[in-house]
Amino acid sequence: MPTSVLSKRSCDRCHAIKERCRRPRATESCERCSRLGHVCRNQRPAKKPGRRPQLQSPTPRSDSPSATMPLELDTWSEWQGFSSDESGLVRQMVLSEDCLASFTIGPSFADPQRRVIVSSCFTSAPIVKDSMVAVAASWLGDSRHIATTYCRASSAMSILRSLEIRDTNDVADCLVLGAMLLTFAFKLRPGDAFPIARRTLSLVKPRYDTLQQDDPERQVFLSCLVTTELLDCFLQCQVPTLRFRPISLPGHVDRFVGLCTHLLPLLYDLCEVNQAFSHAEHDDMEGIYATLDHLERKFADWQPEMEPGFLTSFTGGEIAHMLCQVQVFRQMAFLIIHRMRYPFNVNDGPAQVMSRTILDNLQLTQAMTQKAVRCVGLAFVVACFELQDPAAREHWLPKCNTLVGYSVDHRKRLENIVKSLWTARDGGGCIYSFNLTQAIRPTS
């Protein structure tokens, strides 16, 4: 192919994922392939000259998934190592608005989510393929694929256990693999969510500081893994694997936790203080309480960063969703801090106010958007811990499915955690945030 034509064409990889292809000269690798260490090729057939013939079928709407997806989705089985059944399952998942909407804040994040999935299948199929098929088979709800689901998930878990992280490319692959396995676990094996998140983050941690802040797509799944691990770390009085580092790019909004990324490192610090209390001697208490006071001021002083144009960049439902997360995350932190100072059944008044604030915010936002709020499992659990009236317990606990979402099995796990603490609380005893492990029975 003539050099003049090459210089105007995207390479095959950039073309497949619809990314801008930049190259200094036509004979050199593009910037993206050079950065990721891929071979830069331009071997797809050239388009025929002239206008394309008009088809009789209606043109897809511009906001339809099929209108924005790479054409290579139709040929996965030919060049990606997927069987026709596997490629059909994954393609169905990628094009399903309902499936993608189960995890991101809203429709504005659907296309970026698709691009990440397609790009990973294109560039890292040997690592992520089994996890993609497991997720697709589990969430599409077809009972014919149940055997495939568990077989592929088991294979993907083996890959995660044996994965070696040598560079930032491996970090990106590991995060995708872990996030897909986490998605499978939320559906069918919620008790495995914590070990999956912890294993993934443990692999990523040694290279985490080398990730570039100007390339958020390489760490897009990090926040959902961190918030998943956070739930069990708090309940088990453990410190999370890594301290989240928010993306500092102007206008960046996380597709899972929205405007709350700067609260994630503070929640890590809160888990550290929680663990410090659990091991503290009497002489240590003054210093730990001083640290807790300082951390509480940080939560109180924090304000979400909204760039100019924020209100016009997202739908009304997405904005309501993100503002709810802001209120719920902050109130959750204050409630946890309160229960570090006072055991349950002591000074319950302020705790009950914070609990109702969390639950009312979740319910109002769900009623407005008809969608569960993302990454609020821990907030729902700590808010329900405070319910003492049997009628209130009976009213709020069944709402876990609509307020937190994900799956029936995930909801049952959270309900069992809450019921365990209610049983311990009703039986008396001195229960703080930092000794919950004595009160909560293990759940699967």
Buried (B, 14 or more C-beta within 10 A) or exposed (E): EEEEEBEEBBBBBBBBBBBEBEBEEBEEBBBBBBBBEBEBEBEBEEEEEEEEEEEEEEEEEEEEBEEBBBEBBEEBBEEBEBEEEBBBBBBBBBBBEEBBBBBBBBBBBBBBBBBBBBBBBBBBBEBBBBBBBBBBBBBBEBEEBEEBBBBBBEBBBEBBEEBEBEEBBBBBBBBBBBBBBBBBBBBBBBBBBBBBBBBBBBBBBEBBEEBEEEBBEBBBBBBBBBBBBBBBBBBBBBBBBBBBBBBEEEEEBBBBBBBBBBBBBBBBBBBBBBBBBBEBEEEEEEEBBEBBEEBBEBBEEBEBBBEEEBEEBBEEBBBBBBBBBBBBBBBBBBBBBBBBBBBBEEEBEEBBEBBBBBBEBBBEBBEEBEBBBBBBBBBBBBBBBBBBEEEBBEEBBEBBBBBBBBBEBBBBBBBBBBBBBBEBBEEEEEBBBBBBEEBBEEBE
